[in-house]
Amino acid sequence: MTDPRKPGRLDAAAIARYRQDGFLAPLPVLDAAEAAHHLAQLDAIAAQRAGRMVPTQNVKAHLLAPFLWQLVHHPAILGPVEDLLGPDLLCWGSGFFDKQPGTSQHVPWHQDATYWGLSAPQAVTAWVAFTPSRVENGCMRVSPATHHHVLAHADTGDNTAMLPGREEVLVEVEESTAVDIVLRAGEMSLHDVLLVHGSRPNASGLRRCGFAIRYIPAHLTTTGGLRGTATLVRGRDHGGFDLEEAPEAPFHPAALRRYQQVIRQWMRIVMPRMGGGAPPDAKRGGAT
């Protein structure tokens, strides 16, 4: 899948498969020890913050913790993403999907770009496993080759849905052809912003924690006359977004002050598309 002549890059067959199916997996990012260290850092932060990342801080989590800032810049992630989106890359968002054992939290079938407000549906989500992601603990599932059209969505009204808008695609998804994305800790999957995907509840005794990073080509902008923010991670800035800054330390006061402005800008763009102006904490529970 990766090109042996260019370590950390995709070969031509993998790129063609991604264009056809809308996803690739698994791809290596971290070794087992590094993945465990990342999970420990996340848990240390959560232990100081009521045991979790609150939803409004789980939109662009890399702006609040240096180890996550470093991860969104990781060459093993950016190399394959560059092969798919081009050399000039922005990180538009990042956040955790963390399912505790035996919980009902799940992700309905959806497309990522539904409420993003981007000028074009051109983006890749890198889903990095901090723990093993298996069928029994609710790994991500994808519906291959469903990334060629924007589909309508609606709010399910289900507070166990792990999405800010609780959204679900308004088409029948063919379950028999769905693919389970099984990952070891430290591996990642890549999927197109329009690929229909979701996940079932965690029916096992094993936690399932993954970090979803949203990458876009730097030539994109936001729609509706509003200006968004993003992190330049590779190549050249094209000027379509206000550029975000690295955190000085985990939840440093200066980083938190900047983040409040960033999240206000994000909410002005995204929340009206969800049918309301309330932040995620007010709309639903704190699943991440």
C-alpha positions as CSV (number, residue, x, y, z in Angstrom):
1,M,0.0,0.0,0.0
2,T,2.9,2.4,0.8
3,D,5.5,3.1,-1.8
4,P,8.8,1.4,-0.8
5,R,10.7,3.9,-2.9
6,K,9.2,6.8,-0.9
7,P,8.8,5.8,2.8
8,G,5.6,7.1,4.3
9,R,4.0,7.7,0.9
10,L,1.3,5.9,-1.0
11,D,2.0,3.8,-4.1
12,A,-0.1,4.3,-7.3
13,A,-2.3,1.3,-6.6
14,A,-3.2,2.6,-3.2
15,I,-4.1,6.0,-4.6
16,A,-6.3,4.4,-7.3
17,R,-8.0,2.2,-4.7
18,Y,-8.7,5.3,-2.5
19,R,-10.2,7.1,-5.5
20,Q,-12.4,4.1,-6.2
21,D,-13.5,3.0,-2.7
22,G,-13.1,6.3,-0.7
23,F,-10.9,4.9,2.0
24,L,-7.6,3.1,2.9
25,A,-6.7,1.1,5.9
26,P,-4.6,0.2,7.8
27,L,-1.6,2.5,7.5
28,P,1.1,2.7,10.2
29,V,1.7,5.9,12.2
30,L,2.9,5.1,15.7
31,D,4.4,2.0,17.2
32,A,2.7,0.3,20.2
33,A,4.7,2.2,22.8
34,E,4.1,5.6,21.2
35,A,0.3,4.8,21.0
36,A,0.2,3.9,24.7
37,H,2.1,7.1,25.6
38,H,-0.4,9.2,23.6
39,L,-3.3,7.5,25.3
40,A,-1.7,8.1,28.7
41,Q,-1.3,11.8,27.9
42,L,-4.9,12.0,26.9
43,D,-6.0,10.3,30.1
44,A,-3.8,12.6,32.2
45,I,-5.5,15.6,30.6
46,A,-9.0,14.1,31.1
47,A,-8.2,13.3,34.7
48,Q,-7.7,17.0,35.4
49,R,-10.9,18.0,33.5
50,A,-13.8,15.9,35.0
51,G,-12.6,12.8,33.3
52,R,-13.2,13.8,29.7
53,M,-12.6,16.4,26.9
54,V,-15.7,18.6,26.9
55,P,-17.4,18.7,23.5
56,T,-16.5,22.3,22.7
57,Q,-12.8,21.5,23.4
58,N,-13.0,18.4,21.2
59,V,-13.5,20.3,17.9
60,K,-9.9,21.4,17.4
61,A,-8.2,19.5,20.3
62,H,-4.7,19.9,18.7
63,L,-4.8,23.6,19.7
64,L,-4.9,22.8,23.4
65,A,-2.3,20.0,23.8
66,P,1.2,20.0,22.3
67,F,1.3,16.3,21.7
68,L,-1.8,16.5,19.6
69,W,-0.3,19.5,17.7
70,Q,2.7,17.4,16.9
71,L,0.5,14.4,15.9
72,V,-1.5,16.5,13.3
73,H,2.0,17.4,11.8
74,H,3.2,13.8,11.9
75,P,5.0,12.9,8.6
76,A,3.5,9.4,8.5
77,I,0.1,11.0,8.4
78,L,0.9,14.0,6.1
79,G,2.7,12.0,3.5
80,P,-0.3,9.9,2.5
81,V,-2.6,12.8,2.9
82,E,-0.4,14.9,0.6
83,D,-0.6,12.1,-2.0
84,L,-4.4,12.4,-1.9
85,L,-4.9,16.2,-1.5
86,G,-1.8,17.9,-2.8
87,P,1.2,19.6,-1.2
88,D,-0.5,22.5,0.5
89,L,-2.4,21.2,3.5
90,L,-4.4,22.6,6.4
91,C,-5.8,20.8,9.5
92,W,-9.4,22.0,9.7
93,G,-10.3,20.1,12.9
94,S,-9.4,17.3,15.3
95,G,-11.2,15.4,18.0
96,F,-11.6,12.1,19.9
97,F,-14.1,9.4,19.4
98,D,-13.8,7.6,22.7
99,K,-16.1,4.7,23.5
100,Q,-16.0,3.2,26.9
101,P,-16.7,-0.6,27.3
102,G,-20.3,-1.6,27.3
103,T,-21.8,1.8,26.4
104,S,-24.5,2.6,23.9
105,Q,-22.6,5.5,22.1
106,H,-22.5,5.0,18.4
107,V,-22.0,6.9,15.2
108,P,-24.9,6.9,12.7
109,W,-24.2,6.4,9.0
110,H,-23.1,9.9,7.8
111,Q,-20.8,11.9,5.6
112,D,-18.2,14.1,7.3
113,A,-18.7,17.3,5.3
114,T,-22.4,17.8,6.1
115,Y,-22.0,20.9,8.2
116,W,-18.4,22.0,7.6
117,G,-19.2,25.0,5.3
118,L,-16.3,24.4,3.0
119,S,-16.1,25.9,-0.5
120,A,-15.8,22.3,-2.0
121,P,-16.2,18.8,-0.5
122,Q,-12.4,18.1,-0.7
123,A,-11.0,16.7,2.5
124,V,-9.6,13.6,4.1
125,T,-10.1,12.3,7.6
126,A,-7.2,10.5,9.2
127,W,-8.6,8.3,12.0
128,V,-5.6,7.4,14.3
129,A,-6.3,4.5,16.7
130,F,-5.1,5.2,20.3
131,T,-6.4,1.7,21.3
132,P,-7.1,-1.4,19.2
133,S,-10.3,-0.7,17.1
134,R,-12.1,-4.0,16.5
135,V,-15.5,-5.3,15.5
136,E,-16.5,-6.1,19.1
137,N,-15.6,-2.7,20.5
138,G,-17.4,-0.7,17.8
139,C,-14.7,0.0,15.1
140,M,-15.5,2.3,12.3
141,R,-17.5,0.8,9.4
142,V,-17.6,2.3,5.8
143,S,-19.8,1.9,2.8
144,P,-17.4,1.7,-0.1
145,A,-17.7,3.9,-3.1
146,T,-20.4,6.2,-1.6
147,H,-18.2,9.3,-1.8
148,H,-19.2,10.6,-5.2
149,H,-22.3,12.6,-4.2
150,V,-23.4,14.9,-1.3
151,L,-26.3,13.3,0.4
152,A,-29.0,14.7,2.6
153,H,-28.9,14.2,6.4
154,A,-31.3,14.7,9.3
155,D,-31.0,15.0,13.1
156,T,-31.8,11.6,14.6
157,G,-32.7,13.1,18.0
158,D,-30.6,10.3,19.5
159,N,-28.3,11.6,22.3
160,T,-26.2,8.5,22.1
161,A,-25.1,9.5,18.6
162,M,-21.4,10.7,18.8
163,L,-21.8,13.5,16.3
164,P,-22.4,17.2,17.1
165,G,-25.6,17.3,15.0
166,R,-26.6,13.7,15.8
167,E,-26.9,13.5,12.0
168,E,-27.7,10.4,9.8
169,V,-27.8,10.1,6.1
170,L,-31.2,9.9,4.5
171,V,-30.6,6.9,2.3
172,E,-30.6,3.2,2.9
173,V,-27.1,2.0,3.4
174,E,-26.3,-1.5,2.2
175,E,-25.1,-3.3,5.3
176,S,-24.1,-6.4,3.5
177,T,-21.3,-4.6,1.6
178,A,-20.1,-2.5,4.6
179,V,-16.4,-2.9,5.6
180,D,-15.2,-3.0,9.2
181,I,-12.0,-0.9,9.6
182,V,-10.0,-3.0,12.1
183,L,-6.9,-1.2,13.4
184,R,-4.1,-1.9,15.8
185,A,-3.2,0.8,18.3
186,G,-1.0,3.3,16.3
187,E,-2.5,2.5,12.9
188,M,-4.8,4.9,11.0
189,S,-7.4,4.8,8.3
190,L,-8.0,7.5,5.7
191,H,-11.4,8.3,4.3
192,D,-12.9,10.8,1.9
193,V,-15.1,13.6,3.4
194,L,-18.1,12.2,1.5
195,L,-17.7,8.5,2.3
196,V,-20.7,7.2,4.2
197,H,-19.4,5.7,7.4
198,G,-20.4,5.0,11.1
199,S,-19.9,2.7,14.0
200,R,-21.8,0.4,16.3
201,P,-21.8,0.6,20.1
202,N,-19.0,-0.9,22.1
203,A,-20.3,-4.2,23.3
204,S,-17.0,-5.4,24.6
205,G,-14.9,-4.9,27.7
206,L,-12.2,-3.1,25.7
207,R,-12.1,0.7,25.3
208,R,-12.1,2.1,21.8
209,C,-10.4,5.5,21.4
210,G,-9.5,7.1,18.2
211,F,-8.3,10.6,17.1
212,A,-10.0,12.0,14.0
213,I,-8.0,14.6,12.1
214,R,-9.6,16.6,9.3
215,Y,-7.3,17.7,6.5
216,I,-8.2,20.0,3.6
217,P,-6.3,21.4,0.7
218,A,-5.1,25.0,1.4
219,H,-6.9,26.5,-1.6
220,L,-10.3,25.9,0.0
221,T,-12.3,28.7,1.8
222,T,-15.5,28.8,3.8
223,T,-18.9,29.7,2.4
224,G,-21.4,32.3,3.3
225,G,-19.0,35.2,3.6
226,L,-17.6,33.9,6.9
227,R,-13.9,33.3,7.5
228,G,-12.8,30.2,9.3
229,T,-9.6,29.1,11.0
230,A,-7.2,26.3,10.3
231,T,-3.7,25.0,11.0
232,L,-1.1,25.1,8.2
233,V,0.6,21.7,8.4
234,R,2.4,21.4,5.1
235,G,3.3,23.5,2.2
236,R,2.1,27.0,1.4
237,D,-0.8,29.0,2.9
238,H,-3.3,30.2,0.3
239,G,-4.8,32.9,2.5
240,G,-8.3,31.4,2.8
241,F,-8.3,30.8,6.6
242,D,-7.0,32.6,9.6
243,L,-4.0,30.5,10.7
244,E,-4.1,28.9,14.2
245,E,-1.2,28.8,16.7
246,A,0.5,26.0,18.6
247,P,-0.3,25.6,22.3
248,E,2.4,26.6,24.7
249,A,1.5,23.8,27.1
250,P,-1.5,21.5,27.8
251,F,-4.5,23.9,28.2
252,H,-2.2,26.9,28.7
253,P,-4.1,30.1,29.5
254,A,-3.0,31.8,26.3
255,A,-4.0,28.8,24.2
256,L,-7.4,28.7,25.9
257,R,-7.9,32.4,25.2
258,R,-7.1,31.9,21.6
259,Y,-9.3,28.8,21.4
260,Q,-12.3,30.6,22.7
261,Q,-12.1,33.0,19.7
262,V,-11.4,30.1,17.3
263,I,-14.5,28.1,18.5
264,R,-16.7,31.2,18.2
265,Q,-15.7,31.5,14.6
266,W,-16.3,27.8,14.1
267,M,-19.7,28.0,15.6
268,R,-20.8,30.9,13.4
269,I,-20.0,28.7,10.4
270,V,-21.1,25.3,11.5
271,M,-23.9,25.6,14.0
272,P,-26.5,27.4,11.7
273,R,-26.2,24.4,9.3
274,M,-27.2,22.1,12.2
275,G,-30.4,24.1,12.6
276,G,-29.5,26.1,15.7
277,G,-27.0,28.4,17.3
278,A,-26.5,26.4,20.5
279,P,-23.0,24.9,21.2
280,P,-22.7,21.1,21.2
281,D,-22.7,21.0,25.1
282,A,-26.2,22.6,25.0
283,K,-27.6,20.5,22.2
284,R,-26.6,17.0,23.4
285,G,-24.5,15.1,25.9
286,G,-20.8,15.1,26.1
287,A,-19.9,12.0,24.0
288,T,-16.7,12.3,22.1
